[in-house]
């Protein structure tokens, strides 16, 4: 049997190949690297310290007009700190933030052009939905007739046209968050910031509201940055995802790139489910894992060096025990675990010849009907070489 792909250093590049990703144009706002406009928002060599603790380290990031970008990462990685530095609520220790061509690094939040929605909604409890939305417009001294029309327009846009006179205590969590979104958009900001706006909502409401946010963002074309810890959320609505780890940008790319082409073991492990198999490089396109020889894409890890192979559960192909299909990386495997997940099965398979822990494999429920799935039964599996990522062991 055989396995691989090219090891890459952790990259902070913002460049991505949109042609490789069928989802790149989901919002109609992302353009290719050859015809991109100037960035609407540029974060340039930003550091942030709290005492001796460095929360952000050498952050470079360009965000383009109309993009929907999600900051994603584990707790404490710096994603909310970066959002707060962008809007001036917690200014950077060093570096620059440039918005619409203007250096806003030292401007207070009140002088910056953004709207923000927090996880906690932060609505005024003594004001109705309409009054909450109108608050910023009134402070700006806009005519009452214009304010009334704008408030009703926004209530309609967020699907709350009939509840303008309700108070926050009379609204559900989802309704309150819609009001908070409308309030953030009231002044037509150039930049919309969303700080985990859906995390306090139940699962079904969260899915529905994220779809609404994506629709509204597309309609308005407002450049948007959202902080989230929910991978599915980020992958569903973002034009690009910024994966953060320990104050650094681990990888920036489309959902497709982040998932299918992780540039480090951290990103591979953090996004979705990933199998890792240890081995030794014996040729530019071959790795030995136990007694199995796996064919892999050519890589630049030196022969004799330890490597780690990464493959997604759904990338492993399950075959009948009598079927080897003539392709590389095909071997027998024993079923050690079966989990029924509704539309899918997750199998735990011990691949013959490897000394590794079992490999997780995901197949559809319809596909599972083709096989005799039982504990200790045998199957053939194939690990298509093109689906494998190869990393140097010292990068893990």
ABEGO torsion letter per residue (X at the ends): XBBEEBBBBBBABABBBAAABAAAAAAGABBBAAABBBBABBBBGBBBBBEABBABBGBBBBBBBGBBBBBBEBBGAGAAAAAAAAAGABBBABEBBBBGGBBAAABBAAABBBBBBBAAGGBBAABBAAAAAAAAAAAAGBBAAAAAAAAAAAAAAAGAAAAAABBAAABBAAAAAAAAAAAAAAAGBABBBBBGAAAABBAAAAAAAAAAAAAAAAAAGBBBBBBBABAAAAAAABABBBBBBGGBBABBBBAAAAAABBABAAAAAABEBBBBBBBBBABAABBBBEABBBBBBBBABBBGBBBBBBBBAAABBBBBAABAGGBBGBBBBBBABBBBAGABBBBBBBBBGBABBBBBBBBBAAAAAABBBBBGBBBBBBBBAAABBBBBAAAX
